[in-house]
Every structure is written in C-alpha cells, then in structure tokens.
Amino acid sequence: MGRVRDDAAMRASERCCELYISRGTTALTVAEITAAIGISARSFHRYFPTKADTVQPVFDWTTDTFNAHVRTAGPGAPRDVLRDGFRAMLGGAHAARTRALFPLVFADPGMWSVFLRAVHHGEITLAEALAPRLGLPADAVLTRTAAAAVASATRLALEEMARTGRNPEPLFLAHIDAFAAGALGDLH
C-alpha cells in the first residue's frame, strides 16, 4: 500500500470509527458506511478487505504510537515508559474514542478478530522497540516475553474497561505489575 493510499485508508478508518461510535453500533452495511463517511464503495473495498477491517488502520496507528514512544522515551523506570506509551496511544485526546469504540469492537466477532490480530502484531513489533531498552536482541526469550506481557496487559485492560467502564490506564498498570511480580508464581 502506498503512502497516499495509507493516509486515505487511515482517514476512512477514523471516520468509520466515529460513525460506529455516533451510531452506537458496528451493525451497519457497507452502503450505510460509505454514504455516511463520503467515499465510494470501490474506495471502501480498496482500503478494507472486509467491513471488520475498517478498524485496522486505527489499531495500527495505536501500535505504532506505543512503539515509537518506547523507542524515543528518555531514561526512566520501565513502568513509567509503558504507562506514558499507553497514554499516548489510548489516553489523552484519544481517551473518549477508546472508551466508546472498544466495547463496540469487542461485541463484533469480526472486529474482535481484527483486534486480536493487531495485538499479536503489536507484540511482535514491540519486541523490536523494547530490545534496546532491555539490552537484548528482539528475539531473546526475555524480550519476547516482556512484549507479550505488555500486549496482554493492554488487551486485558481494554476488555475490563469495556465490561466495567473503568479507566483502562490503572487497569493496564495493574496487569503490568502482576506480570512483573511473576503472576505464574513458582512452577517448579
């Protein structure tokens, strides 16, 4: 996908997310979506293989934003770097969208699948961003495990937010703390 197409797909994805939020549902036809966001059906299908994929560019942006923060943050406690990365991708100016969109995504099986793919992709790319901070290769067991824990903490926090309405940031940090404390205990 070229940069112009990427930008157009991102704008269309953002408009789709706004539409889902304003309507309170993802149960819209492609015709309803294209009419509401002002693109042709042809453009829609060029950007999104399926209706569920309309959220993918927004999810990719969140992953890229988190990873960029981890790569560029100055020295600091790892927990603080992760907290600030979480804020950058899902908090601040994006907090209202996060709180409104994710319950809709989690209720839609197709979008749930897209979300899980995004979490997996985020885990893999986060390992590359974490590796320099950990002083380890991206494919080291500790690096991959740390990335998996962060990705899982994000997923769990968003699921609990969708279920309870609670603020996802403290939920994310609680899961990070549980992973850091050795949530599996002594398995030996």
Helices and strands as residue ranges (DSSP letters): H 3-23, H 30-37, H 41-47, G 51-55, H 56-72, H 78-90, G 92-94, H 95-107, H 109-134, H 141-164, H 168-180
